[in-house]
Amino acid sequence: MSDDLIASAESVRRMAYAPYSGFAVGAAIRAAGGRVHVGCNVENVAYPEGTCAEAGAIAAMIAAGDTEIAEVAVIADAPAPVPPCGGCRQKLAEFAGPEVVVTMATADGKRLASTVAELLPGRFDAGFMDRATPGAS
């Protein structure tokens, strides 16, 4: 994990809109082509209508024309590294191979690395959308 990705996640974390929980999260994604895309959590008084940092970074990546994740960093000011929520794990799995590393960090420097496969065993993927030939048994 490169320190610049953690620094990008920390920088955007400071822009998070978290007036209700006070729990600001930043995420940075390095696309396969090398570009870095960032996102922060955006809360809404009507829980759970907010947006996670990882989802914001993925949206920024797609909007910029990239579609493949090579590396992920997530940071929060917490006592231990915070993993992506279940929904964001599935979102990351949509654009990242199972071997892609997700580094979770705290504002005071603790880090924990895991692969997408370790975070989301038994992930739901496009293979489940395949349909049998109609009429076949």
N, CA, C and O atoms as a GROMACS GRO file, in nm:
protein
  548
    1MET      N    1   0.086  -0.117   0.000
    1MET     CA    2   0.000   0.000   0.000
    1MET      C    3   0.089   0.122   0.000
    1MET      O    4   0.181   0.136   0.081
    2SER      N    5   0.061   0.208  -0.091
    2SER     CA    6   0.140   0.329  -0.096
    2SER      C    7   0.084   0.434  -0.001
    2SER      O    8  -0.038   0.449   0.013
    3ASP      N    9   0.173   0.507   0.062
    3ASP     CA   10   0.133   0.608   0.159
    3ASP      C   11   0.051   0.719   0.094
    3ASP      O   12  -0.030   0.784   0.161
    4ASP      N   13   0.072   0.742  -0.036
    4ASP     CA   14  -0.004   0.849  -0.102
    4ASP      C   15  -0.153   0.818  -0.108
    4ASP      O   16  -0.235   0.910  -0.105
    5LEU      N   17  -0.189   0.692  -0.116
    5LEU     CA   18  -0.331   0.656  -0.119
    5LEU      C   19  -0.395   0.680   0.018
    5LEU      O   20  -0.508   0.730   0.027
    6ILE      N   21  -0.324   0.645   0.124
    6ILE     CA   22  -0.372   0.674   0.260
    6ILE      C   23  -0.384   0.825   0.278
    6ILE      O   24  -0.482   0.873   0.335
    7ALA      N   25  -0.286   0.900   0.231
    7ALA     CA   26  -0.289   1.047   0.244
    7ALA      C   27  -0.408   1.106   0.169
    7ALA      O   28  -0.471   1.199   0.217
    8SER      N   29  -0.438   1.052   0.052
    8SER     CA   30  -0.554   1.100  -0.024
    8SER      C   31  -0.684   1.071   0.050
    8SER      O   32  -0.774   1.154   0.053
    9ALA      N   33  -0.693   0.952   0.110
    9ALA     CA   34  -0.812   0.915   0.187
    9ALA      C   35  -0.826   1.006   0.310
    9ALA      O   36  -0.937   1.048   0.343
   10GLU      N   37  -0.716   1.035   0.376
   10GLU     CA   38  -0.720   1.122   0.494
   10GLU      C   39  -0.759   1.264   0.456
   10GLU      O   40  -0.836   1.328   0.527
   11SER      N   41  -0.708   1.312   0.346
   11SER     CA   42  -0.741   1.448   0.301
   11SER      C   43  -0.890   1.463   0.273
   11SER      O   44  -0.952   1.561   0.314
   12VAL      N   45  -0.947   1.366   0.202
   12VAL     CA   46  -1.090   1.375   0.170
   12VAL      C   47  -1.176   1.346   0.293
   12VAL      O   48  -1.289   1.395   0.303
   13ARG      N   49  -1.126   1.267   0.387
   13ARG     CA   50  -1.200   1.241   0.511
   13ARG      C   51  -1.235   1.372   0.582
   13ARG      O   52  -1.341   1.384   0.643
   14ARG      N   53  -1.146   1.468   0.573
   14ARG     CA   54  -1.168   1.597   0.638
   14ARG      C   55  -1.281   1.675   0.573
   14ARG      O   56  -1.328   1.774   0.630
   15MET      N   57  -1.326   1.632   0.455
   15MET     CA   58  -1.436   1.697   0.385
   15MET      C   59  -1.570   1.628   0.410
   15MET      O   60  -1.674   1.673   0.363
   16ALA      N   61  -1.568   1.518   0.484
   16ALA     CA   62  -1.690   1.441   0.508
   16ALA      C   63  -1.799   1.528   0.571
   16ALA      O   64  -1.771   1.622   0.646
   17TYR      N   65  -1.922   1.495   0.538
   17TYR     CA   66  -2.037   1.563   0.596
   17TYR      C   67  -2.100   1.465   0.694
   17TYR      O   68  -2.179   1.379   0.654
   18ALA      N   69  -2.065   1.478   0.821
   18ALA     CA   70  -2.109   1.383   0.923
   18ALA      C   71  -2.160   1.456   1.047
   18ALA      O   72  -2.110   1.431   1.157
   19PRO      N   73  -2.258   1.546   1.031
   19PRO     CA   74  -2.305   1.624   1.146
   19PRO      C   75  -2.385   1.543   1.248
   19PRO      O   76  -2.402   1.589   1.361
   20TYR      N   77  -2.434   1.426   1.211
   20TYR     CA   78  -2.519   1.348   1.301
   20TYR      C   79  -2.439   1.247   1.381
   20TYR      O   80  -2.460   1.232   1.501
   21SER      N   81  -2.350   1.177   1.316
   21SER     CA   82  -2.271   1.076   1.386
   21SER      C   83  -2.136   1.131   1.431
   21SER      O   84  -2.078   1.082   1.529
   22GLY      N   85  -2.085   1.231   1.360
   22GLY     CA   86  -1.951   1.280   1.388
   22GLY      C   87  -1.843   1.183   1.344
   22GLY      O   88  -1.726   1.200   1.378
   23PHE      N   89  -1.881   1.081   1.267
   23PHE     CA   90  -1.789   0.975   1.224
   23PHE      C   91  -1.751   0.998   1.078
   23PHE      O   92  -1.820   0.950   0.988
   24ALA      N   93  -1.644   1.070   1.055
   24ALA     CA   94  -1.598   1.103   0.920
   24ALA      C   95  -1.511   0.991   0.864
   24ALA      O   96  -1.420   0.942   0.931
   25VAL      N   97  -1.539   0.952   0.741
   25VAL     CA   98  -1.464   0.845   0.674
   25VAL      C   99  -1.419   0.896   0.538
   25VAL      O  100  -1.493   0.968   0.469
   26GLY      N  101  -1.298   0.859   0.499
   26GLY     CA  102  -1.246   0.891   0.366
   26GLY      C  103  -1.202   0.764   0.298
   26GLY      O  104  -1.156   0.670   0.362
   27ALA      N  105  -1.217   0.761   0.166
   27ALA     CA  106  -1.173   0.646   0.088
   27ALA      C  107  -1.100   0.696  -0.036
   27ALA      O  108  -1.135   0.799  -0.093
   28ALA      N  109  -0.999   0.622  -0.076
   28ALA     CA  110  -0.926   0.651  -0.199
   28ALA      C  111  -0.908   0.521  -0.274
   28ALA      O  112  -0.873   0.417  -0.217
   29ILE      N  113  -0.932   0.528  -0.403
   29ILE     CA  114  -0.920   0.412  -0.491
   29ILE      C  115  -0.817   0.444  -0.599
   29ILE      O  116  -0.823   0.548  -0.664
   30ARG      N  117  -0.724   0.352  -0.617
   30ARG     CA  118  -0.633   0.364  -0.730
   30ARG      C  119  -0.689   0.273  -0.840
   30ARG      O  120  -0.703   0.153  -0.821
   31ALA      N  121  -0.721   0.333  -0.953
   31ALA     CA  122  -0.772   0.255  -1.065
   31ALA      C  123  -0.656   0.181  -1.132
   31ALA      O  124  -0.540   0.213  -1.109
   32ALA      N  125  -0.690   0.083  -1.212
   32ALA     CA  126  -0.588   0.002  -1.280
   32ALA      C  127  -0.492   0.088  -1.361
   32ALA      O  128  -0.375   0.055  -1.374
   33GLY      N  129  -0.540   0.198  -1.417
   33GLY     CA  130  -0.456   0.288  -1.495
   33GLY      C  131  -0.370   0.381  -1.412
   33GLY      O  132  -0.288   0.455  -1.467
   34GLY      N  133  -0.388   0.380  -1.279
   34GLY     CA  134  -0.305   0.459  -1.190
   34GLY      C  135  -0.370   0.583  -1.132
   34GLY      O  136  -0.320   0.638  -1.034
   35ARG      N  137  -0.481   0.628  -1.189
   35ARG     CA  138  -0.547   0.747  -1.136
   35ARG      C  139  -0.608   0.718  -0.999
   35ARG      O  140  -0.654   0.606  -0.973
   36VAL      N  141  -0.608   0.818  -0.912
   36VAL     CA  142  -0.666   0.804  -0.778
   36VAL      C  143  -0.798   0.879  -0.774
   36VAL      O  144  -0.809   0.993  -0.820
   37HIS      N  145  -0.899   0.814  -0.719
   37HIS     CA  146  -1.033   0.871  -0.704
   37HIS      C  147  -1.069   0.865  -0.556
   37HIS      O  148  -1.041   0.766  -0.489
   38VAL      N  149  -1.131   0.970  -0.505
   38VAL     CA  150  -1.160   0.978  -0.362
   38VAL      C  151  -1.309   0.999  -0.336
   38VAL      O  152  -1.384   1.044  -0.422
   39GLY      N  153  -1.348   0.965  -0.214
   39GLY     CA  154  -1.485   0.987  -0.170
   39GLY      C  155  -1.489   0.996  -0.018
   39GLY      O  156  -1.404   0.940   0.050
   40CYS      N  157  -1.589   1.066   0.033
   40CYS     CA  158  -1.608   1.077   0.177
   40CYS      C  159  -1.754   1.047   0.208
   40CYS      O  160  -1.840   1.055   0.120
   41ASN      N  161  -1.781   1.012   0.332
   41ASN     CA  162  -1.920   0.984   0.368
   41ASN      C  163  -2.000   1.115   0.373
   41ASN      O  164  -1.949   1.220   0.412
   42VAL      N  165  -2.125   1.104   0.333
   42VAL     CA  166  -2.217   1.218   0.332
   42VAL      C  167  -2.345   1.171   0.401
   42VAL      O  168  -2.421   1.091   0.346
   43GLU      N  169  -2.367   1.220   0.522
   43GLU     CA  170  -2.484   1.178   0.599
   43GLU      C  171  -2.607   1.257   0.559
   43GLU      O  172  -2.599   1.360   0.491
   44ASN      N  173  -2.721   1.206   0.602
   44ASN     CA  174  -2.849   1.272   0.580
   44ASN      C  175  -2.930   1.251   0.706
   44ASN      O  176  -2.923   1.145   0.768
   45VAL      N  177  -3.007   1.351   0.745
   45VAL     CA  178  -3.087   1.339   0.866
   45VAL      C  179  -3.184   1.222   0.856
   45VAL      O  180  -3.223   1.166   0.959
   46ALA      N  181  -3.224   1.186   0.737
   46ALA     CA  182  -3.313   1.071   0.717
   46ALA      C  183  -3.226   0.946   0.699
   46ALA      O  184  -3.206   0.898   0.587
   47TYR      N  185  -3.176   0.893   0.813
   47TYR     CA  186  -3.097   0.770   0.806
   47TYR      C  187  -3.178   0.662   0.737
   47TYR      O  188  -3.299   0.660   0.762
   48PRO      N  189  -3.130   0.575   0.656
   48PRO     CA  190  -2.991   0.558   0.615
   48PRO      C  191  -2.964   0.615   0.476
   48PRO      O  192  -2.894   0.552   0.396
   49GLU      N  193  -3.015   0.729   0.447
   49GLU     CA  194  -3.005   0.785   0.312
   49GLU      C  195  -2.870   0.848   0.280
   49GLU      O  196  -2.857   0.913   0.176
   50GLY      N  197  -2.773   0.833   0.364
   50GLY     CA  198  -2.641   0.887   0.336
   50GLY      C  199  -2.564   0.802   0.236
   50GLY      O  200  -2.613   0.702   0.186
   51THR      N  201  -2.442   0.846   0.210
   51THR     CA  202  -2.354   0.776   0.116
   51THR      C  203  -2.222   0.745   0.186
   51THR      O  204  -2.164   0.832   0.250
   52CYS      N  205  -2.177   0.623   0.172
   52CYS     CA  206  -2.049   0.584   0.230
   52CYS      C  207  -1.934   0.640   0.147
   52CYS      O  208  -1.949   0.669   0.029
   53ALA      N  209  -1.819   0.654   0.212
   53ALA     CA  210  -1.699   0.705   0.145
   53ALA      C  211  -1.659   0.616   0.027
   53ALA      O  212  -1.622   0.666  -0.080
   54GLU      N  213  -1.665   0.484   0.047
   54GLU     CA  214  -1.625   0.392  -0.059
   54GLU      C  215  -1.715   0.407  -0.181
   54GLU      O  216  -1.668   0.405  -0.294
   55ALA      N  217  -1.846   0.422  -0.157
   55ALA     CA  218  -1.940   0.439  -0.268
   55ALA      C  219  -1.913   0.568  -0.342
   55ALA      O  220  -1.922   0.574  -0.464
   56GLY      N  221  -1.879   0.674  -0.267
   56GLY     CA  222  -1.846   0.801  -0.331
   56GLY      C  223  -1.721   0.791  -0.417
   56GLY      O  224  -1.717   0.847  -0.527
   57ALA      N  225  -1.620   0.720  -0.368
   57ALA     CA  226  -1.496   0.702  -0.447
   57ALA      C  227  -1.522   0.619  -0.572
   57ALA      O  228  -1.467   0.648  -0.678
   58ILE      N  229  -1.605   0.517  -0.559
   58ILE     CA  230  -1.640   0.435  -0.676
   58ILE      C  231  -1.715   0.519  -0.778
   58ILE      O  232  -1.688   0.510  -0.897
   59ALA      N  233  -1.810   0.601  -0.733
   59ALA     CA  234  -1.884   0.687  -0.825
   59ALA      C  235  -1.791   0.784  -0.897
   59ALA      O  236  -1.805   0.808  -1.017
   60ALA      N  237  -1.695   0.841  -0.823
   60ALA     CA  238  -1.598   0.932  -0.885
   60ALA      C  239  -1.514   0.859  -0.988
   60ALA      O  240  -1.483   0.913  -1.094
   61MET      N  241  -1.476   0.734  -0.957
   61MET     CA  242  -1.396   0.654  -1.050
   61MET      C  243  -1.473   0.630  -1.180
   61MET      O  244  -1.420   0.649  -1.289
   62ILE      N  245  -1.597   0.589  -1.167
   62ILE     CA  246  -1.680   0.561  -1.284
   62ILE      C  247  -1.703   0.689  -1.364
   62ILE      O  248  -1.695   0.687  -1.487
   63ALA      N  249  -1.732   0.799  -1.296
   63ALA     CA  250  -1.754   0.927  -1.363
   63ALA      C  251  -1.632   0.972  -1.441
   63ALA      O  252  -1.644   1.042  -1.542
   64ALA      N  253  -1.513   0.934  -1.395
   64ALA     CA  254  -1.389   0.971  -1.463
   64ALA      C  255  -1.353   0.875  -1.577
   64ALA      O  256  -1.256   0.898  -1.650
   65GLY      N  257  -1.431   0.768  -1.592
   65GLY     CA  258  -1.407   0.676  -1.703
   65GLY      C  259  -1.327   0.552  -1.669
   65GLY      O  260  -1.295   0.473  -1.758
   66ASP      N  261  -1.292   0.534  -1.542
   66ASP     CA  262  -1.220   0.413  -1.501
   66ASP      C  263  -1.321   0.311  -1.451
   66ASP      O  264  -1.426   0.347  -1.398
   67THR      N  265  -1.288   0.183  -1.467
   67THR     CA  266  -1.382   0.078  -1.426
   67THR      C  267  -1.318  -0.036  -1.349
   67THR      O  268  -1.386  -0.132  -1.312
   68GLU      N  269  -1.188  -0.028  -1.324
   68GLU     CA  270  -1.120  -0.139  -1.256
   68GLU      C  271  -1.039  -0.086  -1.139
   68GLU      O  272  -0.955   0.002  -1.155
   69ILE      N  273  -1.064  -0.141  -1.021
   69ILE     CA  274  -0.993  -0.102  -0.900
   69ILE      C  275  -0.866  -0.186  -0.884
   69ILE      O  276  -0.870  -0.308  -0.898
   70ALA      N  277  -0.754  -0.118  -0.855
   70ALA     CA  278  -0.628  -0.187  -0.831
   70ALA      C  279  -0.590  -0.188  -0.683
   70ALA      O  280  -0.517  -0.276  -0.638
   71GLU      N  281  -0.640  -0.088  -0.608
   71GLU     CA  282  -0.599  -0.073  -0.469
   71GLU      C  283  -0.699   0.019  -0.399
   71GLU      O  284  -0.754   0.110  -0.461
   72VAL      N  285  -0.722  -0.004  -0.269
   72VAL     CA  286  -0.818   0.075  -0.193
   72VAL      C  287  -0.760   0.112  -0.058
   72VAL      O  288  -0.689   0.033   0.004
   73ALA      N  289  -0.791   0.234  -0.013
   73ALA     CA  290  -0.758   0.277   0.123
   73ALA      C  291  -0.883   0.339   0.184
   73ALA      O  292  -0.955   0.414   0.119
   74VAL      N  293  -0.908   0.306   0.310
   74VAL     CA  294  -1.021   0.360   0.386
   74VAL      C  295  -0.967   0.406   0.519
   74VAL      O  296  -0.892   0.333   0.584
   75ILE      N  297  -1.005   0.527   0.562
   75ILE     CA  298  -0.954   0.579   0.688
   75ILE      C  299  -1.064   0.646   0.768
   75ILE      O  300  -1.153   0.712   0.713
   76ALA      N  301  -1.057   0.628   0.899
   76ALA     CA  302  -1.151   0.691   0.991
   76ALA      C  303  -1.076   0.723   1.120
   76ALA      O  304  -0.974   0.661   1.151
   77ASP      N  305  -1.128   0.818   1.196
   77ASP     CA  306  -1.071   0.850   1.326
   77ASP      C  307  -1.139   0.760   1.427
   77ASP      O  308  -1.236   0.798   1.493
   78ALA      N  309  -1.087   0.639   1.438
   78ALA     CA  310  -1.145   0.536   1.524
   78ALA      C  311  -1.032   0.468   1.600
   78ALA      O  312  -0.915   0.483   1.564
   79PRO      N  313  -1.063   0.394   1.706
   79PRO     CA  314  -0.958   0.328   1.782
   79PRO      C  315  -0.889   0.214   1.707
   79PRO      O  316  -0.776   0.177   1.738
   80ALA      N  317  -0.958   0.158   1.608
   80ALA     CA  318  -0.902   0.048   1.527
   80ALA      C  319  -0.943   0.071   1.381
   80ALA      O  320  -1.042   0.140   1.356
   81PRO      N  321  -0.869   0.015   1.286
   81PRO     CA  322  -0.907   0.028   1.146
   81PRO      C  323  -1.049  -0.020   1.121
   81PRO      O  324  -1.089  -0.126   1.170
   82VAL      N  325  -1.125   0.057   1.046
   82VAL     CA  326  -1.266   0.028   1.021
   82VAL      C  327  -1.284  -0.032   0.882
   82VAL      O  328  -1.243   0.028   0.783
   83PRO      N  329  -1.343  -0.151   0.874
   83PRO     CA  330  -1.365  -0.214   0.743
   83PRO      C  331  -1.486  -0.151   0.672
   83PRO      O  332  -1.572  -0.092   0.737
   84PRO      N  333  -1.491  -0.164   0.541
   84PRO     CA  334  -1.610  -0.119   0.467
   84PRO      C  335  -1.734  -0.195   0.515
   84PRO      O  336  -1.724  -0.311   0.557
   85CYS      N  337  -1.850  -0.130   0.509
   85CYS     CA  338  -1.974  -0.198   0.544
   85CYS      C  339  -2.002  -0.308   0.441
   85CYS      O  340  -1.935  -0.316   0.338
   86GLY      N  341  -2.099  -0.390   0.470
   86GLY     CA  342  -2.132  -0.501   0.379
   86GLY      C  343  -2.168  -0.455   0.239
   86GLY      O  344  -2.123  -0.513   0.140
   87GLY      N  345  -2.250  -0.350   0.230
   87GLY     CA  346  -2.288  -0.299   0.098
   87GLY      C  347  -2.168  -0.248   0.020
   87GLY      O  348  -2.159  -0.270  -0.101
   88CYS      N  349  -2.077  -0.181   0.088
   88CYS     CA  350  -1.958  -0.130   0.018
   88CYS      C  351  -1.862  -0.242  -0.019
   88CYS      O  352  -1.791  -0.232  -0.119
   89ARG      N  353  -1.859  -0.348   0.058
   89ARG     CA  354  -1.777  -0.464   0.021
   89ARG      C  355  -1.827  -0.520  -0.113
   89ARG      O  356  -1.746  -0.553  -0.200
   90GLN      N  357  -1.958  -0.529  -0.128
   90GLN     CA  358  -2.015  -0.578  -0.254
   90GLN      C  359  -1.986  -0.479  -0.367
   90GLN      O  360  -1.955  -0.520  -0.479
   91LYS      N  361  -1.995  -0.350  -0.339
   91LYS     CA  362  -1.965  -0.249  -0.441
   91LYS      C  363  -1.819  -0.258  -0.484
   91LYS      O  364  -1.790  -0.250  -0.604
   92LEU      N  365  -1.728  -0.274  -0.388
   92LEU     CA  366  -1.586  -0.288  -0.423
   92LEU      C  367  -1.565  -0.413  -0.507
   92LEU      O  368  -1.489  -0.411  -0.604
   93ALA      N  369  -1.631  -0.523  -0.470
   93ALA     CA  370  -1.616  -0.649  -0.543
   93ALA      C  371  -1.663  -0.638  -0.688
   93ALA      O  372  -1.618  -0.715  -0.773
   94GLU      N  373  -1.752  -0.546  -0.716
   94GLU     CA  374  -1.800  -0.527  -0.854
   94GLU      C  375  -1.688  -0.481  -0.946
   94GLU      O  376  -1.687  -0.514  -1.065
   95PHE      N  377  -1.593  -0.405  -0.891
   95PHE     CA  378  -1.489  -0.344  -0.974
   95PHE      C  379  -1.348  -0.389  -0.940
   95PHE      O  380  -1.252  -0.348  -1.004
   96ALA      N  381  -1.334  -0.474  -0.838
   96ALA     CA  382  -1.202  -0.519  -0.794
   96ALA      C  383  -1.197  -0.671  -0.795
   96ALA      O  384  -1.294  -0.738  -0.758
   97GLY      N  385  -1.086  -0.724  -0.838
   97GLY     CA  386  -1.066  -0.868  -0.831
   97GLY      C  387  -1.051  -0.912  -0.687
   97GLY      O  388  -1.026  -0.830  -0.599
   98PRO      N  389  -1.067  -1.041  -0.660
   98PRO     CA  390  -1.061  -1.091  -0.522
   98PRO      C  391  -0.926  -1.066  -0.454
   98PRO      O  392  -0.919  -1.063  -0.331
   99GLU      N  393  -0.819  -1.050  -0.532
   99GLU     CA  394  -0.686  -1.031  -0.476
   99GLU      C  395  -0.653  -0.885  -0.446
   99GLU      O  396  -0.548  -0.857  -0.388
  100VAL      N  397  -0.739  -0.792  -0.484
  100VAL     CA  398  -0.713  -0.650  -0.460
  100VAL      C  399  -0.707  -0.624  -0.309
  100VAL      O  400  -0.791  -0.672  -0.233
  101VAL      N  401  -0.607  -0.546  -0.269
  101VAL     CA  402  -0.586  -0.517  -0.128
  101VAL      C  403  -0.664  -0.392  -0.087
  101VAL      O  404  -0.661  -0.290  -0.155
  102VAL      N  405  -0.732  -0.405   0.026
  102VAL     CA  406  -0.802  -0.293   0.089
  102VAL      C  407  -0.727  -0.265   0.219
  102VAL      O  408  -0.724  -0.349   0.309
  103THR      N  409  -0.668  -0.146   0.229
  103THR     CA  410  -0.598  -0.108   0.351
  103THR      C  411  -0.690  -0.018   0.432
  103THR      O  412  -0.736   0.086   0.384
  104MET      N  413  -0.716  -0.059   0.554
  104MET     CA  414  -0.799   0.017   0.646
  104MET      C  415  -0.706   0.083   0.746
  104MET      O  416  -0.615   0.018   0.799
  105ALA      N  417  -0.727   0.211   0.772
  105ALA     CA  418  -0.635   0.286   0.857
  105ALA      C  419  -0.712   0.373   0.956
  105ALA      O  420  -0.829   0.403   0.937
  106THR      N  421  -0.641   0.412   1.060
  106THR     CA  422  -0.694   0.507   1.157
  106THR      C  423  -0.620   0.639   1.140
  106THR      O  424  -0.511   0.643   1.084
  107ALA      N  425  -0.680   0.745   1.189
  107ALA     CA  426  -0.617   0.877   1.178
  107ALA      C  427  -0.485   0.883   1.254
  107ALA      O  428  -0.400   0.966   1.222
  108ASP      N  429  -0.466   0.796   1.353
  108ASP     CA  430  -0.340   0.798   1.428
  108ASP      C  431  -0.238   0.696   1.378
  108ASP      O  432  -0.138   0.671   1.445
  109GLY      N  433  -0.263   0.637   1.260
  109GLY     CA  434  -0.159   0.556   1.195
  109GLY      C  435  -0.171   0.406   1.200
  109GLY      O  436  -0.088   0.338   1.138
  110LYS      N  437  -0.268   0.350   1.268
  110LYS     CA  438  -0.283   0.204   1.267
  110LYS      C  439  -0.332   0.161   1.129
  110LYS      O  440  -0.411   0.231   1.065
  111ARG      N  441  -0.286   0.045   1.084
  111ARG     CA  442  -0.327  -0.007   0.954
  111ARG      C  443  -0.356  -0.156   0.961
  111ARG      O  444  -0.296  -0.230   1.038
  112LEU      N  445  -0.450  -0.197   0.878
  112LEU     CA  446  -0.485  -0.337   0.863
  112LEU      C  447  -0.516  -0.359   0.715
  112LEU      O  448  -0.598  -0.288   0.657
  113ALA      N  449  -0.452  -0.457   0.655
  113ALA     CA  450  -0.475  -0.486   0.513
  113ALA      C  451  -0.549  -0.618   0.498
  113ALA      O  452  -0.525  -0.713   0.572
  114SER      N  453  -0.637  -0.622   0.401
  114SER     CA  454  -0.714  -0.742   0.371
  114SER      C  455  -0.744  -0.742   0.222
  114SER      O  456  -0.745  -0.636   0.160
  115THR      N  457  -0.767  -0.858   0.166
  115THR     CA  458  -0.807  -0.863   0.026
  115THR      C  459  -0.959  -0.852   0.016
  115THR      O  460  -1.030  -0.872   0.115
  116VAL      N  461  -1.007  -0.821  -0.102
  116VAL     CA  462  -1.152  -0.816  -0.125
  116VAL      C  463  -1.212  -0.953  -0.094
  116VAL      O  464  -1.319  -0.960  -0.034
  117ALA      N  465  -1.145  -1.061  -0.133
  117ALA     CA  466  -1.196  -1.196  -0.106
  117ALA      C  467  -1.207  -1.224   0.043
  117ALA      O  468  -1.302  -1.289   0.087
  118GLU      N  469  -1.111  -1.176   0.122
  118GLU     CA  470  -1.117  -1.196   0.267
  118GLU      C  471  -1.230  -1.114   0.329
  118GLU      O  472  -1.294  -1.158   0.424
  119LEU      N  473  -1.254  -0.995   0.275
  119LEU     CA  474  -1.362  -0.911   0.327
  119LEU      C  475  -1.500  -0.961   0.287
  119LEU      O  476  -1.598  -0.941   0.359
  120LEU      N  477  -1.507  -1.026   0.170
  120LEU     CA  478  -1.637  -1.069   0.120
  120LEU      C  479  -1.628  -1.210   0.063
  120LEU      O  480  -1.632  -1.228  -0.058
  121PRO      N  481  -1.615  -1.311   0.151
  121PRO     CA  482  -1.614  -1.449   0.101
  121PRO      C  483  -1.752  -1.483   0.044
  121PRO      O  484  -1.854  -1.437   0.095
  122GLY      N  485  -1.755  -1.561  -0.059
  122GLY     CA  486  -1.882  -1.600  -0.120
  122GLY      C  487  -1.952  -1.485  -0.188
  122GLY      O  488  -2.075  -1.479  -0.192
  123ARG      N  489  -1.873  -1.392  -0.242
  123ARG     CA  490  -1.932  -1.274  -0.303
  123ARG      C  491  -2.030  -1.308  -0.414
  123ARG      O  492  -2.015  -1.408  -0.483
  124PHE      N  493  -2.129  -1.223  -0.430
  124PHE     CA  494  -2.227  -1.235  -0.538
  124PHE      C  495  -2.164  -1.169  -0.660
  124PHE      O  496  -2.123  -1.053  -0.653
  125ASP      N  497  -2.157  -1.243  -0.772
  125ASP     CA  498  -2.099  -1.184  -0.893
  125ASP      C  499  -2.185  -1.215  -1.015
  125ASP      O  500  -2.288  -1.281  -1.005
  126ALA      N  501  -2.141  -1.168  -1.129
  126ALA     CA  502  -2.219  -1.179  -1.252
  126ALA      C  503  -2.247  -1.324  -1.290
  126ALA      O  504  -2.344  -1.350  -1.362
  127GLY      N  505  -2.166  -1.417  -1.244
  127GLY     CA  506  -2.189  -1.558  -1.275
  127GLY      C  507  -2.324  -1.608  -1.225
  127GLY      O  508  -2.382  -1.699  -1.283
  128PHE      N  509  -2.374  -1.548  -1.119
  128PHE     CA  510  -2.505  -1.586  -1.067
  128PHE      C  511  -2.619  -1.538  -1.156
  128PHE      O  512  -2.732  -1.583  -1.143
  129MET      N  513  -2.588  -1.446  -1.245
  129MET     CA  514  -2.690  -1.391  -1.334
  129MET      C  515  -2.707  -1.474  -1.460
  129MET      O  516  -2.802  -1.454  -1.536
  130ASP      N  517  -2.615  -1.568  -1.484
  130ASP     CA  518  -2.626  -1.654  -1.602
  130ASP      C  519  -2.755  -1.736  -1.590
  130ASP      O  520  -2.791  -1.784  -1.483
  131ARG      N  521  -2.820  -1.751  -1.700
  131ARG     CA  522  -2.944  -1.826  -1.701
  131ARG      C  523  -2.926  -1.952  -1.786
  131ARG      O  524  -2.854  -1.953  -1.886
  132ALA      N  525  -2.992  -2.058  -1.743
  132ALA     CA  526  -2.990  -2.182  -1.821
  132ALA      C  527  -3.066  -2.160  -1.950
  132ALA      O  528  -3.152  -2.073  -1.958
  133THR      N  529  -3.035  -2.237  -2.050
  133THR     CA  530  -3.105  -2.227  -2.176
  133THR      C  531  -3.253  -2.257  -2.154
  133THR      O  532  -3.288  -2.358  -2.093
  134PRO      N  533  -3.342  -2.168  -2.202
  134PRO     CA  534  -3.486  -2.191  -2.182
  134PRO      C  535  -3.526  -2.329  -2.236
  134PRO      O  536  -3.485  -2.370  -2.345
  135GLY      N  537  -3.606  -2.398  -2.156
  135GLY     CA  538  -3.655  -2.530  -2.196
  135GLY      C  539  -3.560  -2.643  -2.161
  135GLY      O  540  -3.598  -2.760  -2.172
  136ALA      N  541  -3.438  -2.611  -2.121
  136ALA     CA  542  -3.342  -2.717  -2.085
  136ALA      C  543  -3.374  -2.767  -1.945
  136ALA      O  544  -3.423  -2.692  -1.860
  137SER      N  545  -3.347  -2.893  -1.922
  137SER     CA  546  -3.372  -2.946  -1.787
  137SER      C  547  -3.249  -3.013  -1.734
  137SER      O  548  -3.251  -3.064  -1.622
   0.00000   0.00000   0.00000
